[in-house]
Amino acid sequence: MGGTRYVHKTNATQLRVLLEVDERGLRKLVRRNGLPAPMDSDGEGAWWSVSAIRD
């Protein structure tokens, strides 16, 4: 039986605060494979899986 899978997620603003980088710094980290690409986006913008960031 399939269940609902919940993903703990964070948006770009929260991620920048956590990593202490500005918007440009966050883009650089993603581009240089220092972070995974965003998993998806919604009405509030791009978001990342917290577990993917930890990995």
N, C-alpha and C positions, 0 to 999 in steps of 0.2 A: 504494500500500500504506500503510495507516494505521499509525502508530506510537504508542507511549505518549508522552503529553505530560506532562512533569514541571513542576510549579509550585513555585517556591521560595516558601514561605509562612512567616508569622510569626503568633504568637498574641498575645492582648491583653497578656499580661505582658511579653513581649519588646518589643512595640511601645511600651508605656508607658515602659520603660527607655530605649529608643532615643530617644524624643521628650521624655523627662524630664517626663512628666505623670503625674498620678494617675488613678485610674479615672474620676473625674468629668470631668477634663480631656479624657480620651480620648473620652468620650461627647459632650462639647461639640464637639470637632473633627469627629466624624462627623456630628453633627446640623447643624452649620453649614457642611457641605460642604467642610471643610478636609481631610478624608480621605474616601476611598471607603468605602462600607459594607462590612462583612465579606463575603467571597466565599462562605463556607460555614461549617459547624461540624462538629465530630466529638466524640468522647468527652471531649476535653480542652477543649472550648469553641469559641468563634468564632475564625476565622483570616482573615488578609488575604494577598493576593498581594503579594510584595515588589515586583514590577515595577509593580503598580498604585499602591503607595505612592510609589515613585520618580517616577512620572508626575505 
